[in-house]
């Protein structure tokens, strides 16, 4: 027995050990997912180990709904019920959710580098259909999510660590009633999504300067939300599933109601036979990734599509092996690939609007349109009718940001950047870039051009600006030579 230290609880521990006889050793596990016990790989849930007796699992109260049957029954019938989940809504919603359910147990082999982000307005049934999908791992409903964005970062990190090889559903990413509350939520989501996308946890130190244990995510994260978090980099770490009210079936006799009342209780039995997963994993992930990358996307997006398709392919292969579905299995695989690729393509379009360059130019066009800033014409800098906007359309005290002609904008770099940052701040959005960073990205997009040579005939020389590096010569994609905005801006 190790002698007690200075702490009172240490004396209690030492006394209990010294006076106890015939101490019985008992192993209690505190997480979900795969675990090697007595040289056997078993899957743990709140009910114990699938296919093995006398294994005790104790989960925190928020996670006790994760329960798989230790002895699966009627697996073929359960798998048919799982397949019928597809009919509860549009395939663009149900395919990625079902693929995620069969990808989650693979997290130890294919760590998901994305968060499945299911979003839509209030009343779109996003939480209802997500809860139904998560019922493959226990008994969930729309109002019993195992985690919420209102929780602390530490609590969410811990849950993402304990829910191993399973989906962790986090609910309630929504607008806040105060600006400070919204900023706090955005900061938390930004930090956690970045860590989870990198499969990392926050490093922290104890009072004695030793590192604390890091809690990296070990499962697949699913979030339900009313909107997307801002920022191109953050959105690239998501696989986005947008839900509209008409995309989920409703009514007393709808497939959704049938699934909730009869099928959901069978779902966990479908996963009960999913215990030789490591041996069944297809070695085609790289092929799927390259096929998705050939379509041209953010570096993370092809891997996200490919990872989800592995889950889908495992579901189809599992059903085909048991021979329980009356369908064309190759057609079912093609359906999954088509839906996931289309969602990836749609996300790529959405990501364009979040690119810093697009945000920079969009803000500039809106600021000019509302008359809070103005530009002078390069050839006629003193003519009020050539200013953009014209004097009558400008606000009192409008800020001067540069010049324009049919080919280029000549922007004062510092004032323009400061004004655009303030524009987004007033809108409750963070412009997540620096003045130097936006110059680099404009150049990469082929929009930023070298300054004119300082000869006596050049515009900048005449304006006394030939040696001023803070004048940006940018391709004019938003204004015409008459000082008007194009109709599509």
C-alpha positions in Angstrom: 0.0 0.0 0.0 1.3 3.4 -0.9 1.4 5.6 2.2 -0.9 8.6 2.4 0.4 12.0 1.4 -0.8 15.3 2.9 -4.3 15.3 1.5 -7.2 14.1 3.6 -8.7 12.0 0.8 -5.3 10.3 0.5 -5.5 9.1 4.1 -8.9 7.6 3.4 -7.6 5.8 0.4 -4.7 4.4 2.3 -6.9 3.3 5.2 -9.3 1.5 2.9 -6.5 -0.4 1.2 -4.8 -1.3 4.4 -7.9 -2.7 6.1 -9.4 -4.4 3.1 -9.0 -8.1 2.6 -9.5 -10.2 -0.5 -10.0 -7.2 -2.7 -11.9 -8.1 -5.9 -10.7 -6.5 -9.1 -13.4 -5.1 -11.3 -13.1 -3.3 -14.7 -15.7 -0.6 -15.5 -15.5 1.1 -18.8 -16.6 4.7 -19.3 -16.8 5.2 -23.0 -18.7 3.9 -26.1 -17.0 2.2 -29.1 -14.4 -0.5 -29.8 -12.3 -1.9 -27.0 -10.0 -4.9 -26.9 -10.9 -7.1 -23.9 -9.2 -10.4 -23.3 -7.7 -10.3 -26.8 -11.1 -9.8 -28.3 -12.3 -6.7 -30.0 -15.8 -5.8 -28.7 -18.1 -2.8 -29.1 -19.2 -1.1 -25.9 -22.4 0.8 -25.3 -24.4 1.8 -22.2 -25.9 -1.7 -22.2 -22.5 -3.5 -22.0 -20.5 -5.2 -24.8 -22.1 -6.5 -27.9 -21.8 -10.2 -28.0 -20.1 -10.6 -24.6 -21.4 -11.0 -21.1 -20.1 -9.5 -17.8 -18.8 -6.3 -19.2 -19.8 -3.2 -17.2 -20.1 0.2 -18.8 -20.9 3.4 -16.9 -21.6 6.5 -18.9 -22.3 10.0 -17.8 -26.1 10.9 -17.5 -26.1 12.8 -20.8 -24.8 9.7 -22.7 -26.9 6.9 -21.1 -29.2 6.7 -24.2 -26.4 5.1 -26.2 -27.4 1.4 -25.8 -26.9 -1.4 -28.3 -28.4 -4.8 -27.6 -25.7 -7.2 -26.3 -27.5 -10.0 -28.2 -28.8 -8.7 -31.5 -32.1 -10.2 -32.7 -33.8 -10.2 -36.1 -30.9 -8.5 -37.7 -32.3 -8.9 -41.2 -35.6 -7.2 -40.2 -33.7 -4.5 -38.5 -31.6 -3.8 -41.6 -34.7 -3.5 -43.7 -36.0 -0.9 -41.2 -32.7 0.9 -41.4 -33.0 0.9 -45.2 -36.5 2.3 -44.9 -35.0 5.4 -43.2 -34.2 6.7 -46.6 -37.9 7.3 -47.4 -38.4 9.6 -44.4 -37.2 12.5 -46.4 -35.4 13.7 -49.5 -32.3 11.6 -50.4 -30.2 14.8 -50.1 -31.0 14.6 -46.3 -31.4 10.9 -45.5 -28.4 9.6 -47.6 -25.7 11.5 -45.7 -27.3 10.8 -42.3 -27.6 7.1 -43.0 -24.0 7.0 -44.4 -22.8 8.7 -41.2 -24.4 6.1 -39.0 -22.4 3.3 -40.8 -19.3 5.4 -41.0 -19.2 6.3 -37.3 -18.0 2.8 -36.1 -15.1 3.1 -38.5 -13.8 6.2 -36.7 -10.8 4.3 -35.3 -9.8 3.3 -38.9 -11.0 6.3 -40.9 -11.0 9.3 -38.5 -13.6 11.7 -39.9 -12.0 15.1 -40.5 -15.4 16.9 -40.8 -18.5 17.7 -38.8 -21.9 16.7 -40.4 -23.7 20.0 -40.2 -27.5 19.6 -40.6 -29.1 23.1 -40.7 -32.4 24.7 -41.5 -35.0 27.1 -40.2 -37.2 26.4 -37.1 -39.8 23.9 -38.1 -37.7 22.2 -40.8 -37.7 19.0 -38.7 -33.8 18.9 -38.8 -33.6 17.8 -35.1 -36.4 15.2 -35.6 -34.8 13.4 -38.5 -31.3 13.7 -37.0 -32.6 12.1 -33.7 -34.2 9.3 -35.8 -30.9 8.6 -37.5 -29.0 8.6 -34.2 -31.6 6.0 -32.9 -29.3 3.4 -34.6 -27.3 3.8 -31.4 -30.0 4.0 -28.8 -33.3 5.8 -28.0 -33.2 9.4 -29.1 -35.9 12.0 -29.9 -35.8 15.6 -31.1 -35.6 17.0 -27.5 -33.0 14.5 -26.1 -29.7 15.4 -27.8 -26.7 14.1 -25.9 -25.0 17.5 -26.2 -25.8 21.1 -26.9 -23.8 24.1 -28.1 -24.9 25.9 -24.9 -22.6 23.6 -23.0 -19.0 24.6 -22.2 -16.1 23.9 -24.5 -14.6 21.5 -21.8 -17.9 19.5 -21.6 -18.2 19.2 -25.4 -14.6 18.1 -25.7 -15.1 15.5 -23.0 -18.2 14.1 -24.7 -16.5 13.9 -28.1 -13.8 11.9 -26.4 -16.2 9.5 -24.6 -18.5 8.9 -27.6 -15.9 6.8 -29.5 -16.8 5.1 -32.8 -20.3 6.5 -32.7 -22.1 9.7 -33.7 -22.2 12.6 -31.1 -25.2 14.8 -31.9 -24.8 18.4 -30.7 -28.0 20.5 -31.0 -28.9 24.2 -30.7 -26.5 26.3 -32.8 -28.8 29.3 -33.3 -28.8 33.0 -33.1 -28.4 34.6 -29.7 -30.3 37.5 -28.2 -27.2 39.6 -27.5 -24.2 40.5 -29.6 -21.8 39.3 -26.9 -23.7 36.0 -26.7 -23.4 35.5 -30.4 -19.6 36.3 -30.3 -19.1 33.9 -27.5 -20.9 31.1 -29.4 -19.0 31.8 -32.6 -15.7 31.7 -30.8 -16.5 28.4 -29.1 -17.8 26.8 -32.4 -14.8 28.1 -34.3 -12.3 26.7 -31.9 -14.0 23.3 -31.5 -14.7 22.8 -35.2 -11.1 23.5 -36.0 -9.8 21.1 -33.4 -12.3 18.4 -34.4 -11.5 18.9 -38.1 -7.8 18.3 -37.2 -8.8 15.4 -34.9 -7.0 17.2 -32.0 -7.9 18.5 -28.6 -6.9 21.6 -26.7 -3.6 21.4 -24.8 -3.8 22.7 -21.2 -1.5 22.8 -18.2 -2.0 22.0 -14.6 -1.0 24.2 -11.7 2.3 22.2 -11.4 3.1 23.1 -15.1 2.5 19.5 -16.3 0.3 19.0 -19.3 -3.2 17.8 -18.7 -4.7 15.0 -20.7 -5.9 16.1 -24.2 -9.4 15.0 -25.2 -9.4 14.5 -29.0 -12.6 13.5 -30.7 -12.9 9.8 -31.3 -16.2 9.5 -33.1 -18.2 11.4 -35.7 -19.7 14.8 -34.8 -23.2 15.8 -36.0 -24.5 19.2 -35.4 -28.0 20.6 -35.9 -28.3 24.3 -36.5 -30.4 27.1 -37.9 -27.5 28.5 -39.9 -24.0 28.0 -41.0 -21.1 29.3 -39.0 -19.2 32.1 -40.8 -15.9 31.7 -42.5 -14.6 29.7 -45.5 -12.0 27.8 -43.4 -14.6 26.7 -40.9 -17.2 25.7 -43.5 -14.5 23.6 -45.3 -14.4 21.5 -42.1 -18.1 20.7 -42.5 -20.2 18.5 -44.6 -23.3 20.6 -45.1 -26.9 19.2 -45.2 -29.5 21.9 -45.7 -33.1 20.9 -44.6 -36.2 22.7 -45.8 -39.7 22.0 -44.3 -40.9 20.2 -47.4 -37.9 17.9 -47.5 -39.1 15.7 -44.5 -42.3 13.7 -44.7 -45.1 14.5 -42.2 -48.4 13.2 -41.2 -49.9 10.3 -39.2 -49.2 7.8 -42.0 -46.0 9.2 -43.3 -42.7 7.2 -43.5 -41.3 9.4 -40.8 -44.1 8.6 -38.3 -43.8 4.9 -39.2 -40.1 5.0 -38.6 -40.5 6.7 -35.2 -43.2 4.4 -34.0 -42.1 1.0 -35.4 -38.7 1.0 -37.0 -36.5 3.1 -34.6 -36.5 0.5 -31.9 -35.1 -2.1 -34.4 -32.3 0.1 -35.7 -29.8 -0.8 -32.9 -30.1 -4.5 -33.8 -29.0 -3.7 -37.3 -25.7 -2.5 -36.0 -25.4 -5.4 -33.5 -23.9 -7.7 -36.2 -21.5 -5.0 -37.4 -18.7 -6.4 -35.3 -16.1 -7.6 -37.8 -15.8 -4.1 -39.3 -12.0 -3.9 -39.4 -11.8 -7.0 -41.7 -14.6 -5.8 -44.0 -13.3 -2.2 -44.6 -12.8 -1.8 -48.4 -9.5 -0.4 -49.4 -11.0 2.1 -51.8 -10.9 5.3 -49.8 -8.1 6.8 -51.9 -10.0 6.0 -55.1 -13.1 7.7 -53.8 -11.1 10.7 -52.7 -9.4 11.1 -56.1 -12.8 10.7 -57.9 -14.2 13.5 -55.8 -11.1 15.6 -56.2 -11.3 15.4 -60.0 -14.4 17.6 -59.8 -12.4 20.4 -58.3 -13.0 21.4 -54.7 -11.5 22.6 -51.5 -8.7 20.2 -50.4 -10.9 18.8 -47.5 -14.1 18.4 -49.5 -13.1 15.3 -51.6 -11.9 13.5 -48.5 -15.2 14.3 -46.8 -17.2 13.0 -49.7 -15.1 9.9 -49.9 -15.3 9.2 -46.1 -19.1 9.4 -46.1 -19.2 7.2 -49.2 -17.2 4.6 -47.4 -19.9 4.5 -44.7 -22.6 4.3 -47.4 -20.6 1.5 -49.2 -20.3 -0.4 -46.0 -24.1 -0.2 -45.4 -24.8 -1.5 -49.0 -22.1 -4.3 -48.7 -23.5 -5.3 -45.3 -27.1 -5.5 -46.7 -25.8 -7.4 -49.8 -23.9 -9.9 -47.7 -27.1 -10.7 -45.7 -29.2 -10.6 -48.9 -32.0 -8.8 -47.1 -32.9 -6.0 -49.5 -35.0 -6.3 -52.7 -33.1 -3.8 -54.7 -30.3 -3.2 -57.2 -27.3 -3.0 -55.0 -25.1 -1.4 -57.6 -27.8 1.2 -58.2 -28.0 1.8 -54.5 -24.3 2.5 -54.4 -24.6 4.9 -57.4 -27.5 6.7 -55.6 -25.3 7.3 -52.6 -22.3 8.5 -54.6 -24.5 10.8 -56.7 -26.2 12.4 -53.6 -22.9 12.9 -51.7 -21.1 14.4 -54.7 -24.1 16.8 -55.4 -24.0 18.0 -51.8 -20.3 18.5 -52.1 -20.7 20.5 -55.3 -23.4 22.6 -53.6 -21.2 23.3 -50.7 -18.4 24.4 -53.0 -20.8 27.1 -54.4 -21.7 28.2 -50.9 -18.0 28.4 -50.0 -17.4 30.9 -52.8 -19.5 33.5 -51.0 -17.4 33.0 -47.9 -14.0 33.5 -49.6 -12.3 36.7 -48.3 -11.9 38.1 -51.8 -15.6 37.7 -52.5 -16.5 39.2 -49.1 -14.1 42.1 -49.8 -15.5 43.0 -53.2 -19.2 42.4 -52.1 -18.7 44.8 -49.1 -17.2 47.4 -51.4 -20.0 47.2 -53.9 -22.6 47.5 -51.1 -20.8 50.4 -49.4 -20.8 52.3 -52.6 -24.4 51.4 -53.4 -25.6 52.8 -50.1 -23.5 55.9 -50.5 -21.4 55.6 -47.3 -18.1 55.6 -49.4 -17.3 57.0 -52.8 -14.7 56.7 -55.6 -13.5 59.4 -58.0 -13.2 58.7 -61.8 -9.6 58.3 -62.8 -9.8 60.6 -65.9 -12.3 63.1 -64.4 -11.5 63.1 -60.6 -13.2 66.5 -60.0 -16.4 65.9 -62.0 -19.2 65.2 -59.5 -21.3 63.4 -62.2 -18.4 60.9 -62.7 -18.0 60.1 -59.0 -19.3 56.8 -57.7 -21.9 57.3 -56.4 -22.9 60.7 -57.6 -23.0 63.5 -55.0 -26.8 63.5 -54.6 -26.7 59.8 -53.8 -24.0 60.0 -51.2 -24.4 60.2 -47.4 -23.1 63.2 -45.6 -19.5 62.5 -44.6 -19.1 59.6 -47.0 -15.5 58.4 -47.0 -13.2 58.6 -50.0 -11.6 55.2 -50.8 -9.9 55.7 -54.2 -10.5 56.0 -57.9 -11.9 53.8 -60.7 -12.0 53.5 -64.5 -13.5 50.8 -66.8 -10.5 48.5 -66.3 -9.3 49.0 -62.7 -10.1 50.1 -59.2 -7.3 52.2 -57.5 -8.1 51.7 -53.8 -6.4 53.2 -50.8 -5.5 50.0 -49.1 -5.6 50.9 -45.4 -8.8 53.0 -45.4 -10.6 50.4 -47.6 -9.7 47.5 -45.4 -10.6 49.3 -42.2 -14.0 50.3 -43.7 -14.8 46.8 -44.9 -13.9 45.2 -41.5 -16.2 47.7 -39.8 -19.0 47.0 -42.3 -18.9 43.3 -41.4 -18.6 44.0 -37.7 -21.7 46.1 -37.9 -23.5 43.2 -39.5 -22.4 40.8 -36.7 -19.9 39.0 -39.0 -16.1 38.7 -38.5 -14.0 39.5 -41.6 -11.4 36.8 -40.9 -8.4 38.2 -42.7 -5.7 40.8 -42.6 -4.8 43.7 -44.9 -1.7 41.8 -46.1 -3.7 38.6 -46.4 -6.3 40.1 -48.6 -3.6 41.5 -50.9 -2.1 38.0 -51.3 -5.4 36.4 -52.1 -6.3 39.2 -54.6 -3.0 38.5 -56.3 -3.7 34.7 -56.3 -7.1 35.3 -57.9 -5.4 37.4 -60.6 -7.2 40.5 -59.5 -4.3 42.5 -58.0 -1.9 44.1 -60.6 1.5 45.8 -60.2 1.4 49.5 -59.8 1.9 51.7 -62.9 5.4 52.7 -63.6 6.1 56.3 -62.3 6.4 58.1 -65.6 5.1 61.7 -66.0 2.0 60.5 -68.0 0.7 57.9 -65.5 -2.4 58.5 -63.5 -0.8 57.9 -60.1 2.2 60.1 -60.9 -0.1 62.9 -61.8 -2.1 62.4 -58.6 1.2 62.4 -56.5 0.8 58.8 -55.6 3.5 57.1 -57.7 5.5 56.1 -54.7 2.6 55.1 -52.5 2.5 51.3 -52.2 -0.8 51.4 -50.4 -2.7 52.1 -53.6 -4.1 48.8 -54.9 -4.7 48.4 -58.6 -7.5 45.8 -58.8 -9.4 44.5 -61.8 -12.7 46.3 -61.9 -15.3 43.6 -61.8 -18.1 45.5 -60.1 -18.4 49.0 -61.7 -18.6 50.2 -65.2 -17.0 53.3 -66.8 -20.1 55.4 -66.3 -20.0 55.1 -62.6 -22.9 52.6 -62.3 -23.2 49.3 -60.6 -24.1 46.3 -62.9 -27.6 45.1 -62.6 -26.6 41.8 -60.9 -24.7 43.4 -58.0 
